């Protein structure tokens, strides 16, 4: 092997690549922390929007762990969010409220966990549900797999709407303590990013990425795609379940409709707009569309331009998200990040962009 062929595997090159990957992780953590820090200075309403944004970021990162790495699309991950929310709600509602609202087994009537433990349990139960459905679903591919995950979402939604003893049925669950704050949501969002980044460094992730690029070649090399994809599916379900646990303790009361098509569309749009083939794309897409969505939501109520009043337009938020998704698919099919990770070169470009006006002024 000559020097050119050996260069990609040299210790120096491998250390440089590892340094770039670590820099990308640090940049994402700093970006999310900075946005959170700036938004947390606003009103209580803005802080509530911020918490919702961080929960959506967790959902997008969770969806990316499976979709972005395997290339198999999923429309069912919001179902795992529902499982996490209901699980956390059951162990957080005070005992007297449980007796009045639900018909739980005696072992659950007096169960009471802390907020952190409830989020962990929500993620764990979602993981258990994902293990049950992973193996049959991972045997599918392409559009068939997407329809299979959508069927899972429908099943979870129907169960939640009719299991009155555990979920409150179609009327929903109420009385959950609203303890999710900015610091809780930020901490879990950063943990989700770290989990996704660590998974990217594993051999399992490398194999599923290889199958994403060329599945017949990966099978010809003897890669076991079903177990590897199942690992990605189960890990992503944990992140989405934990996000559901946070959401349940933010909303206080919720029903099955909170975990169905509108949320699914929003999360999928965030991933596609940012770039579904990179963790940076998942984070950037979540932050970008959350900002646009909140701006459009405020415009729905109408606004003033000087003496002129522009009346509100209900549905503007959903239409805006659809337009943003359509424009991204037309102009940047691989998303805002192009499917690439943010790294040191992006910091250098930003520094040059910031310094350019100062240089022009001196000139």
HUMOVEN-V790723 format. One record per pair of residues at least 24 apart in sequence whose C-alpha atoms are under 10 Angstrom apart, sorted by the first residue. I is the first residue (numbers start at 1). GAP is how many residues later the second one is. D is the distance in whole Angstrom. If there is no record, write none. Layout:
i = <I,I>
gap = <GAP,GAP>
d = <D,D>
This chain:
i = <18,19,19,20,20,20,20,20,21,21,21,21,21,21,21,22,22,23,23,23,23,24,24,24,24,24,24,24,24,25,25,25,25,25,25,25,25,25,25,25,26,26,26,27,27,27,27,27,27,27,28,28,28,28,28,28,28,28,28,28,29,29,29,29,29,29,29,30,31,31,31,32,32,32,32,32,32,32,32,33,33,33,33,35,36,36,36,36,37,37,37,39,40,40,46,47,47,48,48,48,48,48,49,49,49,49,50,50,50,50,50,50,50,50,51,51,51,51,51,51,51,51,51,51,51,52,52,52,52,52,52,52,52,52,53,53,53,53,53,53,53,53,53,53,54,54,54,54,54,54,54,54,54,54,54,54,54,54,55,55,55,55,55,55,55,55,55,55,55,55,55,56,56,56,56,56,56,56,56,56,56,56,56,56,57,57,57,57,57,57,57,57,57,57,57,57,57,57,57,57,57,57,58,58,58,58,58,58,58,58,58,58,58,58,58,58,58,58,58,58,58,59,59,59,59,59,59,59,59,59,59,59,59,59,59,59,59,59,59,60,60,60,60,60,60,60,60,60,60,60,60,60,60,60,60,60,60,60,61,61,61,61,61,61,61,61,61,61,61,61,61,61,61,61,61,61,61,61,61,62,62,62,62,62,62,62,62,62,62,62,62,62,62,62,62,62,62,62,63,63,63,63,63,63,63,63,63,63,63,63,64,64,64,64,64,64,64,64,64,64,64,64,64,64,64,65,65,65,65,65,65,65,65,65,65,65,65,65,65,65,65,65,65,65,65,65,66,66,66,66,66,66,66,66,66,66,66,66,67,67,67,67,67,67,67,67,67,68,68,68,68,68,68,68,68,68,68,68,68,68,68,69,69,69,69,69,69,69,69,69,69,69,69,69,69,69,69,69,69,70,70,70,70,70,70,70,70,70,70,70,70,70,70,70,70,70,71,71,71,71,71,71,71,71,71,71,71,71,72,72,72,72,72,72,72,72,72,72,72,73,73,73,73,73,73,73,73,73,74,74,74,74,74,74,74,74,74,74,74,74,74,75,75,75,75,75,75,75,75,75,75,75,75,75,75,75,75,76,76,76,76,76,76,76,76,76,76,76,76,76,76,76,76,77,77,77,77,77,77,77,77,77,77,77,77,77,77,77,77,77,77,78,78,78,78,78,78,78,78,78,78,78,78,78,78,78,78,78,78,79,79,79,79,79,79,79,79,79,79,79,79,79,79,79,79,79,79,79,79,80,80,80,80,80,80,80,80,80,80,80,80,80,80,80,80,80,80,80,80,80,81,81,81,81,81,81,81,81,81,81,81,81,81,81,81,81,81,81,82,82,82,82,82,82,82,82,82,82,82,82,82,82,82,82,82,82,82,82,82,83,83,83,83,83,83,83,83,83,83,83,83,83,83,83,83,83,83,84,84,84,84,84,84,84,84,84,84,84,84,84,84,84,84,84,84,84,84,84,84,85,85,85,85,85,85,85,85,85,85,85,85,85,85,85,85,85,85,85,85,85,85,85,85,86,86,86,86,86,86,86,86,86,86,86,86,86,86,86,86,86,87,87,87,87,87,87,87,87,87,87,87,87,87,87,87,88,88,88,88,88,88,88,88,88,88,88,88,88,88,88,88,88,88,88,88,88,88,89,89,89,89,89,89,89,89,89,89,89,89,89,89,89,89,89,89,89,89,89,90,90,90,90,90,90,90,90,90,91,91,91,91,91,91,91,92,92,92,92,92,92,92,92,92,93,93,93,93,93,93,93,94,94,94,97,97,97,98,98,98,98,98,98,101,101,101,101,101,101,101,101,101,102,102,102,102,102,102,102,102,102,103,103,103,103,103,104,104,104,104,105,105,108,114,115,115,115,115,115,115,115,115,116,116,116,116,116,116,117,118,118,118,118,118,119,119,119,119,119,119,119,119,119,119,119,119,120,120,120,120,120,120,120,121,121,121,121,122,122,122,122,122,122,122,122,122,122,123,123,123,123,123,123,123,123,123,123,123,124,124,124,124,124,124,124,125,125,125,125,126,126,126,126,126,126,126,126,126,126,127,127,127,127,127,127,127,127,127,127,128,128,128,129,129,129,130,130,130,130,130,130,130,130,131,131,131,131,131,131,132,133,133,133,134,134,134,134,134,134,134,134,135,135,135,135,135,135,136,136,137,137,137,137,138,138,138,138,138,138,138,139,139,139,139,139,140,150,150,150,153,153,153,153,154,154,156,156,156,157,157,157,157,157,157,158,159,160,160,160,160,161,161,161,162,167,167,167,168,168,168,169,169,170,170,170,170,171,171,171,171,171,172,172,172,172,172,172,173,173,173,173,173,173,174,174,174,174,174,174,175,175,175,175,175,176,176,176,176,176,176,176,177,177,177,177,177,177,178,178,178,178,178,178,178,178,179,179,179,179,179,179,179,180,180,180,180,180,180,180,180,181,181,181,184,185,185,185,185,188,188,188,188,189,189,189,189,191,192,192,192,192,192,192,193,193,193,193,193,195,195,195,196,196,196,196,196,197,197,197,199,199,199,200,200,203,204,204,204,204,205,205,205,208,209,212,262,265,265,265,266,266,266,266,266,266,268,269,269,269,269,269,269,270,270,270,270,271,271,272,272,272,272,272,272,272,272,272,273,273,273,273,273,273,273,273,273,273,273,273,273,273,274,274,274,274,274,274,274,274,274,275,275,275,275,275,275,275,275,275,275,275,276,276,276,276,276,276,276,276,277,277,277,277,277,277,277,278,278,278,278,278,278,278,278,279,279,279,279,279,280,280,280,280,280,280,280,280,281,281,281,281,281,281,281,281,281,282,282,282,282,282,284,284,284,284,285,285,285,288,289,289,289,289,290,292,292,292,292,293,293,293,293,293,295,296,296>
gap = <183,324,325,321,322,323,324,325,176,179,180,320,321,322,323,175,321,318,319,320,321,173,255,256,317,318,319,320,322,165,168,169,171,172,173,254,255,316,317,318,168,316,317,253,314,315,316,317,319,320,162,165,166,251,252,255,256,313,314,315,157,160,161,162,164,165,254,160,252,253,256,25,154,157,158,161,251,252,255,153,154,156,157,252,146,147,149,150,145,146,149,143,142,143,248,134,135,132,133,134,202,203,133,241,242,245,131,132,135,136,237,240,241,244,129,130,131,132,133,134,135,138,195,196,199,129,130,133,191,194,195,198,199,238,132,133,136,233,234,236,237,238,240,241,128,130,131,132,133,134,135,136,189,192,229,232,233,236,130,131,133,134,185,187,188,189,190,191,192,195,231,133,184,187,188,191,207,210,211,214,227,230,231,234,128,129,132,133,135,136,183,186,210,213,214,225,226,227,228,229,230,233,127,128,130,131,132,133,134,135,178,181,182,183,184,185,186,209,224,225,228,130,133,177,178,180,181,182,183,184,185,204,205,208,209,211,212,223,227,132,176,179,180,206,207,208,209,210,211,212,214,216,219,221,222,223,225,226,128,131,132,133,134,135,136,175,178,179,206,209,210,215,217,218,219,220,221,222,225,130,131,133,134,170,171,172,173,174,175,176,177,178,179,180,181,205,217,220,169,170,172,173,174,176,177,204,205,208,213,219,132,168,169,172,204,207,208,211,212,213,214,215,217,218,219,127,128,130,131,132,134,135,140,166,167,168,169,170,171,172,174,211,212,213,214,217,130,139,142,163,164,165,166,167,168,169,170,171,145,162,165,166,169,201,204,209,210,140,141,144,164,203,204,207,208,209,210,211,213,214,271,130,131,135,136,137,138,139,140,141,142,143,144,160,163,207,208,209,210,135,136,137,138,139,140,141,142,143,145,155,158,159,160,162,163,207,70,71,137,138,139,140,141,142,144,158,205,206,66,68,69,70,71,72,73,74,136,140,157,68,69,70,71,72,73,74,76,195,68,69,71,72,73,74,75,76,78,79,159,190,194,70,71,72,73,74,75,76,77,78,79,185,186,189,190,192,193,70,71,72,73,74,75,76,77,78,79,80,161,183,184,185,188,49,53,72,73,75,76,156,159,160,161,162,163,164,182,183,187,190,191,72,74,75,78,79,159,162,163,165,166,180,181,182,183,185,186,187,189,47,50,51,70,71,73,74,75,76,77,78,81,158,161,162,165,177,180,181,185,42,43,45,46,47,48,49,50,72,73,76,156,157,158,159,160,161,162,163,164,179,41,42,45,156,157,158,159,160,161,162,163,164,165,166,167,177,178,179,40,44,71,74,75,78,158,159,160,161,162,163,165,166,172,173,174,175,176,177,178,39,40,41,42,43,44,46,73,74,77,84,154,157,158,159,161,162,176,34,35,36,37,38,39,40,41,42,43,153,154,155,156,157,158,159,160,161,162,163,164,33,34,36,37,38,41,82,88,91,155,156,157,158,159,160,161,162,163,164,165,166,169,170,174,36,74,80,81,82,86,87,90,155,158,159,161,162,163,168,169,170,31,32,33,34,35,36,37,38,39,79,80,154,157,158,161,24,25,26,27,28,29,30,31,32,33,34,35,37,88,153,154,156,157,158,159,160,161,24,26,29,30,33,77,78,84,85,86,87,88,155,156,157,158,159,160,163,164,165,28,32,76,77,83,84,85,86,158,24,26,27,28,30,31,85,25,26,83,84,85,86,87,156,157,80,81,82,83,84,156,159,81,82,83,77,78,79,67,68,75,76,77,78,63,64,65,66,67,71,72,73,74,61,62,63,64,65,66,67,71,72,61,62,63,64,65,60,61,62,63,60,61,58,65,62,63,64,65,69,130,131,134,64,68,72,126,129,130,128,124,127,128,130,131,69,119,120,122,123,124,125,126,127,128,129,130,118,119,121,122,123,125,126,117,120,121,124,116,117,118,119,120,121,122,123,124,126,112,113,114,115,116,117,118,119,120,121,122,110,111,113,114,115,117,118,112,113,116,117,108,109,110,111,112,113,114,115,116,118,106,107,108,109,110,111,112,113,114,115,106,109,110,105,108,109,100,101,103,104,105,106,107,108,99,100,102,103,104,106,102,97,100,101,92,93,95,96,97,98,99,100,91,92,94,95,96,98,90,94,89,92,93,96,87,88,89,90,91,92,95,86,87,88,90,91,86,110,111,114,106,107,108,111,106,107,100,103,104,98,99,100,101,102,103,98,97,95,96,97,99,94,95,96,94,87,88,89,86,87,88,86,87,84,85,86,87,82,83,84,85,86,81,82,83,84,85,86,75,79,80,81,82,83,74,77,78,79,80,81,74,76,77,78,79,72,73,74,75,76,77,78,71,72,73,74,75,76,68,69,70,71,72,73,74,75,67,68,69,70,71,72,73,65,66,67,68,69,70,71,72,65,68,69,62,58,61,62,65,51,54,55,58,50,53,54,94,48,44,46,47,48,50,51,46,86,87,89,90,40,41,44,36,39,40,43,83,81,82,83,32,33,36,78,79,25,24,25,27,28,24,26,27,24,68,65,56,53,56,57,24,27,52,55,56,59,57,52,53,55,56,57,59,51,54,55,65,54,64,53,56,57,60,61,62,63,64,67,48,51,52,53,54,55,56,59,60,61,62,63,64,65,51,54,58,60,61,62,63,64,65,53,57,58,59,60,61,62,63,64,65,66,57,58,59,60,61,62,63,64,57,58,60,61,62,63,64,56,57,59,60,61,62,63,64,58,60,61,62,63,56,57,58,59,60,61,62,63,53,54,55,56,57,58,59,60,61,53,54,55,57,59,51,52,53,58,50,51,52,48,31,32,35,36,31,25,28,29,32,24,25,26,27,28,25,24,25>
d = <10,10,10,9,9,6,7,9,9,10,9,8,9,7,10,9,9,10,8,6,7,9,9,8,7,5,5,7,10,10,8,7,10,7,10,9,9,9,8,8,10,10,9,9,10,7,7,8,10,9,9,8,10,9,7,7,9,9,8,9,10,9,6,9,8,9,10,10,9,9,10,9,8,8,8,10,8,9,8,7,9,10,8,9,8,9,10,7,9,10,10,10,7,10,9,8,7,10,8,8,9,10,10,9,10,8,9,7,9,9,10,9,9,10,8,7,6,9,9,6,8,10,9,9,8,10,9,8,10,9,8,8,10,9,9,10,10,7,7,9,6,8,10,9,8,10,6,6,9,8,6,9,9,10,10,8,8,9,7,9,8,7,9,9,6,8,10,7,7,10,10,9,9,8,10,9,9,9,7,9,10,7,9,8,10,10,7,10,9,9,10,9,8,9,9,8,6,9,9,5,7,9,9,10,8,5,9,9,6,8,10,7,7,10,8,6,9,10,9,9,9,9,9,9,9,7,5,9,9,6,9,10,10,7,9,10,10,9,9,10,10,9,8,9,6,7,9,7,6,10,10,9,9,10,6,7,8,7,9,7,7,10,9,7,10,8,8,8,9,10,8,10,10,7,9,9,6,7,9,7,9,9,8,9,9,10,8,4,7,8,5,6,9,10,9,10,10,9,10,9,10,6,8,9,8,8,8,8,9,9,8,9,10,8,9,7,10,9,6,8,8,7,9,7,10,10,10,9,6,9,8,8,9,10,6,8,10,7,5,9,9,10,10,9,8,10,10,10,9,7,9,9,5,5,9,8,6,9,10,10,9,9,9,10,9,7,8,10,8,9,10,9,10,9,5,5,7,8,10,9,9,10,8,10,7,8,9,6,5,9,9,7,10,9,8,8,7,8,9,8,10,9,5,6,8,7,5,9,10,9,9,7,10,8,9,9,9,9,8,8,10,8,5,8,10,10,9,8,9,9,7,6,8,10,7,7,10,8,9,9,7,8,10,7,5,9,8,9,10,9,7,5,8,8,6,7,10,10,10,10,9,9,6,8,9,5,5,9,9,7,10,10,9,7,8,10,8,8,9,8,5,5,7,6,5,8,10,9,10,10,9,10,8,10,9,8,9,9,7,9,8,7,10,10,7,9,10,10,8,9,10,10,10,7,9,10,9,7,9,10,8,9,6,7,9,7,6,10,9,9,10,10,9,9,7,5,8,9,6,7,10,9,9,9,9,10,6,7,9,9,8,9,5,8,10,8,8,10,8,8,9,6,8,9,6,5,9,9,8,9,8,8,8,8,9,9,5,4,7,6,4,7,9,9,9,10,7,10,9,9,9,8,8,8,9,7,10,9,6,8,9,9,10,9,8,10,8,6,9,7,8,10,7,6,10,8,8,10,9,10,10,9,6,9,7,8,9,9,7,9,8,4,6,8,7,6,9,9,9,9,8,4,6,7,5,5,8,9,8,9,8,10,7,9,10,10,10,10,10,7,8,8,4,4,7,6,5,8,10,10,9,10,9,8,9,8,6,10,10,8,10,10,8,7,10,7,10,9,9,10,7,9,10,7,5,9,10,7,9,9,9,9,9,7,9,10,9,10,8,10,8,5,6,8,7,5,9,10,9,9,9,8,5,8,9,7,8,10,10,8,9,9,10,9,8,8,8,6,8,10,7,10,10,6,7,8,9,10,9,10,8,8,9,10,10,8,10,9,9,7,10,9,10,9,10,7,9,6,7,10,10,10,8,10,8,6,5,7,10,9,8,8,8,9,7,9,10,10,10,9,9,10,9,8,9,9,7,10,8,8,9,10,7,5,6,7,6,10,9,10,8,4,7,9,9,10,6,6,10,9,9,10,10,9,10,7,8,9,9,8,8,10,9,10,10,9,9,10,9,7,9,10,9,9,10,10,8,5,8,8,5,6,9,9,9,9,10,8,6,10,8,10,10,9,8,8,8,9,9,5,6,8,7,5,9,10,9,10,7,4,6,7,4,4,8,8,7,10,10,9,6,9,7,8,9,8,8,10,8,10,10,6,6,9,8,5,8,9,9,6,7,8,6,5,9,9,8,10,8,9,9,9,8,10,9,10,7,5,9,9,6,8,8,9,8,6,10,9,10,9,10,9,9,9,8,5,9,10,7,7,7,8,9,6,10,10,9,10,9,10,9,10,8,5,8,9,6,6,9,9,6,10,9,10,9,10,10,10,9,7,9,9,8,10,9,9,9,10,6,8,10,7,7,8,9,8,6,10,10,8,6,9,10,10,8,9,10,8,10,8,8,10,6,7,9,10,8,6,8,10,7,5,4,7,9,10,9,8,5,6,6,9,9,9,6,4,7,9,10,10,6,6,10,7,6,9,8,4,6,9,9,6,8,9,6,9,9,9,8,5,5,7,5,9,9,10,9,6,6,9,9,9,6,8,9,5,5,9,10,9,9,8,8,9,7,9,10,9,8,8,9,9,10,9,10,9,9,10,6,9,9,9,10,8,9,10,8,9,9,9,10,9,8,9,7,10,7,10,10,8,9,10,9,9,6,8,8,8,9,9,8,8,9,10,9,9,9,9,9,10,9,8,9,10,9,7,8,8,6,9,10,9,10,8,10,10,8,7,8,8,10,8,8,6,9,10,10,8,6,9,9,6,8,8,8,8,5,6,9,10,10,9,10,8,5,5,6,8,8,9,9,8,5,4,6,6,6,5,8,10,10,7,7,10,9,9,6,10,8,9,9,8,5,7,9,10,10,8,8,5,6,6,9,10,9,8,7,9,10,7,10,8,7,5,6,9,9,7,7,5,8,6,7,7,9,10,10,9,9,10,10,8,8,10,8,7,9,10,9,7,8,9,10,8,8,8,9,6,8,10,7,7,10,7,9>
